[in-house]
Amino acid sequence: MASLSIDRVTKTFGHQAVLKDVSLDVRDGEFLTLVGASGCGKSTVLRVIAGLEPQDSGSILIGGGSVDHLRPKQRNVAMVFQSYALYPHMTVADNIAMPLVMQRLRLAERLPLLGRLSPRRGRVMAGVRGEVEAVARQLQIDQLLARKPAQLSGGQRQRVALGRAMVRHPQMFLMDEPLSNLDAKLRVHMRAELTELHRRLGSTFIYVTHDQVEAMTMSDRVALMDEGRIVQLGTPNDLYHDPLDLRVARFIGSPGVNVLPGRVSASGAVEVSGVTLPVEIEAEEGTSVAVGLRPETLSLDAHAGHPRLAARLHSVENLGAEVFLRLILEAGPSEPVILRTALESYERSRHHGSLDGVIQVSLDARRATIFDAEGRRIARRPVEAAVVRLSVSAE
Ligand SMILES: Nc1ncnc2c1ncn2[C@@H]1O[C@H](COP(=O)(O)OP(=O)(O)OP(=O)(O)O)[C@@H](O)[C@H]1O
């Protein structure tokens, strides 16, 4: 177990700057996920931590000490890949044992015939077998130890790859899209298994994925990367509810955030799609802004103090417990916005015929996030709070 500190790391391939001044502190025992679109540099960060790729500048510290001068083996970190990288001709037991065999037997002792002559080999291998069995029991693959990888399911193969990483008791686990070869159902199952494994081992996990659901469901904290930089580092809740950049708002969440063009009024309020949001932001009158509205901030039911947008129903996606409605705003962009609601609310509105013709959609402005033309979040405070503050200071 160890903490990790990445300090102003840069990396260039040819003329392409792939990592641009990346800094990141990961706590001992933390599950931290690097998430971002393909090519943003996530795997390169992992490879630099592992020592598989030297950085151009900056420093990597594991457990408080620099590892810049250490070779991959000496860093005592284990990497788990999407392609399980198992040896097809070896049994599960031999695959898991491999790192220990390489560590503990000399070259001659590893040779099939010559090795048998070594008096040490039997003792070492008995110990290795015990450790392999213990790890296999933890991963519930102990009944598969005699099989070859071809005789395993995808999920079982991934567990063997995890076992091979665990058996070394590394300081930290580096995982590069380990679930992306699995089908959707198994991925959901393995997400829960990995979270549980992390809890049991108490080790530091650095996990790379382009799947925001994996990042949101498994991690203590998430670092969202774009074009070689970390755009935001925070808890899943921070990234979802409090994105500091429009790229974060757009990347996190499914269905995605609605983004509407808005304009700052004379009072500092935001006008969007024909309504004025009861918020006050720190921007000049006339400034163009982008208003981020998560699908659950829109509602079919009227709420006191919530502005209402006029819209027409475009299409309905019923998931059983909840329903996504695609709506075209009467005063807004031509592409639909998405409203997420409980089935009962949808059924009620449908029953009352209020989904026919023009629908009044209420909007919870307190949960809207507002961004400037560069996509940076603009600070805001609710008007009600501002009014209270003004009246207090006037007394
Ligand atoms: N060894 C290399 N030589 C040249 N370019 C490389 C090398 N490794 C990575 N790159 C480039 O660096 C960029 C970042 O790659 P990286 O694999 O870190 O991205 P990623 O975010 O992990 O993407 P993905 O999700 O597709 O794996 C890409 O444009 C890639 O083509």
The ligand as an ORCA input file, in Angstrom:
! r2SCAN-3c Opt
* xyz 0 1
  N       4.425      4.794    -27.993
  C       3.762      5.789    -28.603
  N       4.276      6.401    -29.684
  C       3.634      7.416    -30.293
  N       2.448      7.912    -29.881
  C       1.873      7.349    -28.814
  C       2.495      6.250    -28.108
  N       1.696      5.899    -27.067
  C       0.626      6.725    -27.133
  N       0.728      7.583    -28.170
  C      -0.232      8.650    -28.512
  O      -0.452      9.416    -27.368
  C      -1.824      9.798    -27.263
  C      -2.363      9.355    -25.920
  O      -2.381      7.948    -25.870
  P      -2.950      7.135    -24.632
  O      -2.869      5.677    -24.961
  O      -2.298      7.589    -23.392
  O      -4.471      7.623    -24.630
  P      -5.729      7.041    -23.856
  O      -6.420      8.197    -23.274
  O      -5.320      5.954    -22.940
  O      -6.585      6.474    -25.044
  P      -7.437      5.099    -25.161
  O      -8.640      5.266    -24.269
  O      -7.799      5.045    -26.626
  O      -6.542      3.978    -24.735
  C      -2.530      9.180    -28.446
  O      -2.673     10.143    -29.448
  C      -1.596      8.082    -28.888
  O      -1.691      7.862    -30.259
*
